[in-house]
Amino acid sequence: MDIHEYQAKELLSRYSVNIPRGGLAYSPEQATYRASEIGGDQWVVKAQIHSGARGKAGGIRVCKSDSEVSEAAESMLGRKLVTKQTGPKGKLVSRLYIEETVDIAQELYLGIVLDRKSERVMIVASASGGMEIEEIAEKQPDSIIRAVVDPGAGMQQFQAREIAFGLGLENHLIGKAVDTLMGCYRVFRDFDASMLEINPLVVTKDGQLLALDGKMSFDENALFRRAEISELRDKSQEDPRETFASDRGLSYVGLDGNIGCIINGAGLAMATMDMIKIAGGEPANFLDIGGGASPERVSKAFRAVLADQNVETILVNIFAGINRCDWVAEGVVKAIREVGVSVPLVVRLAGTNVEEGRRILAESGEKVIVTDTLAEAAEKAVESMRAFSKSKKH
């Protein structure tokens, strides 16, 4: 789960990470009021969406008067901001963060991530901030500093000092950098984050160290014990298909194809999507209904898949171990009758109670294409999709 910049900064500020003064605004009038509260003669108006590269897309503007602040707010609010990370659909701007400007002497990069390879938390830092870490890695690989945190001991002061010295900071900034690094790690640890990024972390001309931007993502599986973080969720920034599914306990990722997938097991889901591609089709989603595929859960999965208007065929692929094929078959029949499945439906069942499951589908009287193998299921799904798509045009 991602959160907005202003929310990340609020968390960081609790842990001795210094941030510029700022305030939230939902209207042009509020934006100018926030600017007057902050004071000064120059402000930054920032669109709050779950995406980086906002500045290049016009989502960050420096303003030198109240009228410029109001104009910038007017141009952003209620509109979709398209960045290289949002895709062509963009994301709706419904709130702004108004922040004081600072005199920047140096820009740094700081990130904390879960490193899958080492199975540890890793600190990533660079003296070349202000651009994406991918750019830094490509253009200035030698500038990247990495430090692995031992999960038993946590991040240590000496590690923070080594990173601070590695960034080439002046002696009077080392202590501030250590406090910032330790604070960032504690935020990451205490709230079960999966990613924390400050880009840029800036040194100002008057010798301060400030988080000029902040981005955080959290482990959704830990949200049950992080009620405060759950409250920060902004569903308007999420794919509505994924929101619909996650609210019903389904593991769903929306894609750009038109063959909806309902599968149990992440590995089988990946294999099924590969087979669809090999057969010449495009999957519309990744959906893992998990081990307890009751008829009710299967019905919810159908609702999630059919919420995508692009879906022109549904492929159900179940290998029943913990699951039972008869349960899945009952769920398929229930979904057809209750949800209303108007697109072709291909079902491949294997494993526990497979014969009973196939019998239920055969005797239901519903239009279901039943196959024995995954390859056959993928081919039938693609054939059905093409026929359905052709019939819609006529």
Secondary structure as GFF3:
##gff-version 3
##sequence-region A 1 394
A	DSSP	alpha_helix	5	13	.	.	.	ID=ss1
A	DSSP	beta_strand	22	25	.	.	.	ID=ss2
A	DSSP	alpha_helix	28	38	.	.	.	ID=ss3
A	DSSP	beta_strand	43	47	.	.	.	ID=ss4
A	DSSP	three_ten_helix	55	57	.	.	.	ID=ss5
A	DSSP	beta_strand	60	63	.	.	.	ID=ss6
A	DSSP	alpha_helix	66	76	.	.	.	ID=ss7
A	DSSP	beta_strand	80	81	.	.	.	ID=ss8
A	DSSP	beta_strand	91	92	.	.	.	ID=ss9
A	DSSP	beta_strand	96	100	.	.	.	ID=ss10
A	DSSP	beta_strand	104	115	.	.	.	ID=ss11
A	DSSP	beta_strand	120	126	.	.	.	ID=ss12
A	DSSP	alpha_helix	133	139	.	.	.	ID=ss13
A	DSSP	three_ten_helix	141	143	.	.	.	ID=ss14
A	DSSP	beta_strand	144	149	.	.	.	ID=ss15
A	DSSP	alpha_helix	157	166	.	.	.	ID=ss16
A	DSSP	alpha_helix	171	190	.	.	.	ID=ss17
A	DSSP	beta_strand	193	204	.	.	.	ID=ss18
A	DSSP	beta_strand	209	211	.	.	.	ID=ss19
A	DSSP	beta_strand	215	218	.	.	.	ID=ss20
A	DSSP	three_ten_helix	220	225	.	.	.	ID=ss21
A	DSSP	alpha_helix	227	230	.	.	.	ID=ss22
A	DSSP	three_ten_helix	235	237	.	.	.	ID=ss23
A	DSSP	alpha_helix	240	246	.	.	.	ID=ss24
A	DSSP	beta_strand	251	254	.	.	.	ID=ss25
A	DSSP	beta_strand	259	263	.	.	.	ID=ss26
A	DSSP	alpha_helix	266	278	.	.	.	ID=ss27
A	DSSP	beta_strand	285	288	.	.	.	ID=ss28
A	DSSP	alpha_helix	295	306	.	.	.	ID=ss29
A	DSSP	beta_strand	313	320	.	.	.	ID=ss30
A	DSSP	alpha_helix	325	335	.	.	.	ID=ss31
A	DSSP	pi_helix	336	340	.	.	.	ID=ss32
A	DSSP	beta_strand	345	351	.	.	.	ID=ss33
A	DSSP	alpha_helix	354	363	.	.	.	ID=ss34
A	DSSP	beta_strand	369	371	.	.	.	ID=ss35
A	DSSP	alpha_helix	374	393	.	.	.	ID=ss36
###
